[in-house]
Amino acid sequence: MFWRILWRLLHASRGRLLLAFIAVASGAAVCAALLNLDLDAGDKLAREFRVLGANVIVAPQRSTDAVPLMDAGAMAQINALRVPEIVAAAPYLYIAAQAEPPAASNVAQAGPAAAGNATQQAEKASGIPVIVAGTWFDQIARMNSWWKIEGQWVSSRDDSAHCMAGSEAAKTLGLGPGSALILRYGGREASLIVSGIATSGGSEDSQLFVSLEVAQNLAALGGRIGLVQLSVRGSAPAIENVMKQLARALPGLSVLPVRQLAATEGRLLERIRGLLLATVFLILLLTALGVLAAMAGLALERRRDVGLMKALGGSVQRVVGFFLAEATVVGLAGGVIGCGAGMLLSQWMGARIFATSIAPRPIVLPVILILMVAVSLAGALPLGLLGRVRPAEILRGE
């Protein structure tokens, strides 16, 4: 009986309920689009920030040593934390080595006619000082995927036969992909092949990148590193939380943010999220007002029906329950239809405004349904006044 009466009520008032349905579906579409955009575009923006380089650094505390170093075992401790926000972590050991470019290393192979000229060039070019950064190639590739590479990245972090050259260092040393290079430091040397030339627009352009093992062997500093650069994704509070975890796990070491990048990322993500959530709240308020207007008109139409129900013995709770059930049906139907439309709208907004694809997030559907049912019930508050209708007045035609 309940469902039969509910169906007749929905069918009899389909005009008024259609207005409420349109208000709910429109609000659900916009809210679903913004929430889906917030979830997906926020993650995409965070990933885009993560290709801009490190935003957290772990370094030894200041000491009297000329070059403070730390134990390479810190990398194992960082990896053991298994923090999902850490996208990449790369150890670094910097040394000031002497580089012997191809012109100098090939003098012995030059013919007698070119030996004098090649020797003069070798004397000028040989022993050029250069900053060598020993690191893990796979991690800096993940951390700096935006670098422009001529040639190719070194594929393995332990590759001791190849290196990467910054664009300025390559120009100074006359290097190109495939060039041979000899590095000397403290009486030790390493012969390398240049795999690629990297252009970053920063200080890295003046450096040579070798595997961490090669740098440690050249400097006779096995098991030692200078610092660790980390790429941590998330908002400013999330990054701060990761830094606290690192500080607890690495006592005696300094965990420092790269202030400009970390702060800019955190502020931008928070502002975008705040703007979208404020817009969602405003849309929900307007949707509730739309439902309120439709339900207020419906309440006036239903006075006679309510009076008759009460005269036949219907309780106030049962009468109001019918109308709240109507509001729930409108909220669910409008939420489902609006959520589907909102997913399409978010994809269109992502392609046209942000030039990126936006993937539908399943979590948005239950959130939208809950919000739309709540908004519909809030807009149906005027129907509660129908409980005050007196059957005698209705039957007398007053």
PyMOL commands that set and color helices and strands:
alter all, ss='L'
color gray80, all
select helices_A, chain A and resi 2-12+14-50+74-81+102-105+107-109+112-125+137-143+167-173+203-206+212-219+236-249+259-301+303-311+316-352+364-379+381-388+391-395
alter helices_A, ss='H'
color red, helices_A
select strands_A, chain A and resi 56-60+70-71+86-100+128-135+148-151+162-166+180-185+188-199+207-211+224-225+227-232+253-257
alter strands_A, ss='S'
color yellow, strands_A
deselect
rebuild
show_as cartoon
